[in-house]
């Protein structure tokens, strides 16, 4: 057997009160795309941080091609040949691509030469990118390419990618996969972190699955079904979201020709948005973040006012009404940003329950807060939605993302909405919590409410929604029934398709070329 | 290596321990300062914190003074704290205090009985008694003081909501405008006709219906103290029991969540600035009708600014402000005592008071962060 590129042996890392990694051992071979699977909090991030030199493990060791490997800092990891693309980009919007790449390098070459290198790498790997464009003007997919190219310029042997596809359209995902396969063809290895099981099955040949910090299985994901993988991750049998036959009722929410100027230079204006949702129906709105999702939610919640007739709830115009008037009519919302928007981070769960539940749950009498009732309401949400927390007095920021999300969604659902608008309800939420939230949304629709689900997760939209439309640059496409909709059609609806096709062609061409185009690396 | 680590939630213990520790550190650092000035640090600290309350020699005079000085500080600080909780920074309470006093004094002067005082001066007091009782005058002055402070605070409020100006700058600069108006009043339109040309208004203590007299003799207890106590109770109920107070805190902590909860930011600005201006105006009214007795050029002594320290020292919490107001008043009275018995320069006393805020703000960090000793470990 050949020496693996990286062997991890008995790696353990504990934080006060939490075992992040416990005795984890696995190997990554040369030229292998290795999946690291696990729920949020399973210890994936800690593990890759150890590999990238951001933290030092308490016990265990790592071997790089058989030699001991213990990076004390990321630059040592980079010098060895490890590169990492983070889930959240660290780019400066006001600088161009080449400048951003230079900032991330230990010894950047002159900017002109660097720009040439970037152009070279981007054509070699089918990642179209103009080094002189401002990052602020790039799409999420293009920004990711900046990060990937920054890594590739270091000529890495091991590329770590943390949830790389969470912000990409299906076409962009395909381009990325072609790039990754090309890298594998060159003998490089990739450690691929994701919880999108279909992707892993399409891309990876080995998978290491973590649960609560410990390794539970290593397998070939191509031999397992997505469901088997998910059950290994979660440790219990997963219930796929289910819904009995639906009965569609009257139109509860109607938006007609909604135009709204962006509140800031970095916002997106809504342009002639129209939609209608009936009782018992879930309307899915897809699109890459930054295409007007936040603005649409603000327009529906009442945080941004529009023409009075542009939005009606049960026939009643509410465009100029504030959030609480709309809540009284049964239109409730759950924004994407949990901390700071849907919930106040430093306030207790009781106070956060009061935040939107004040009037509908009668937590206020004559202007005075009934704290006992507010607390009881918070406890009800915690219990019904299985929010893991010591109690309602805990500050919102102390909860994990998934638990707070369950609380925030639960808070709205418990108020028996007639129309519920949710933005990214399962973003950064672990699989079990995501399944619970999706099920709750479907139950709500089943009970006769109209649900608008804004999400970037296409799998989620296609499993949960009845009709699908895409939000692109502030415009909403006409809805189409989800049944019979293919991924490709969805991708085209999401827009920017022309650009993507060009990119895909370039990628295909470069694949066809010989592999003479070695990376011009500046280590 | 020392490292600051964010706490998962704010430490309750530190929220209350920080002001106490700040007082102790101020005493220590102040002691060093006084020693450097060649004074006995222990005696100076004792003179500031202990003698005003318990010494045979000074307490009889100092204790009532404590109430007199603490009341306006508390009254103003409660109003400011509500705004500060909402993230609305009224720095100009001093100006609102002055305008409140001017308005109240103007009302009193309008009804000042010019005849009877002369008569009373001659010993014929019955003329006063025969006049119809003007019981409504004092309430009218209270209303005028409140309205004056409110109106003065509306200037930064409206400029902020309409033109998005910075309320910190506008309210602060209006203090200097108010001081000019005060000077103009003292030498001009409110000057006493009997003052022989000296600046300053008539003396309100000579006009019982308009005077804010001691309710219990020799205690310092006047209507302003009652108002301060009511303000503490009002502030507590508003912040902790009422929806409006919840929205105030929400807006301060998470503005976006506040809008989501249905808070209209402009209305909140008007409310918070208006309320703090109103309370500062009230404080000015009680002061001019009571301890100050008249409008003079140097009528204001900085209560509006010191109240900012009081508000923070009291953790923006009404009960905390009550305690902080007394502590601050104590350092004032004790500071004066130290000035004339030990000959400490007044600047040293001001530095001493400044230290209190300095240490408090520094220690404040500990309620949200903890200090950790760490081995070398690189974080992203």
Interface residues (C-beta under 8 A of the other chain):
Chain A: X49 X53 X54 X55 X56 X72 X73 X74 X301 X302 X303 X322 X323 X324 X327 X333 X335 X337 X340 X341 X342 X343 X344 X345 X346 X347 X351 X354 X355 X356 X358 X364 X367 X368 X369 X371 X394 X395 X397 X398
Chain B: X8 X9 X10 X241 X242 X243 X244 X246 X249 X250 X253 X254 X256 X257 X259 X260 X261 X262 X264 X376 X377 X378 X379 X380
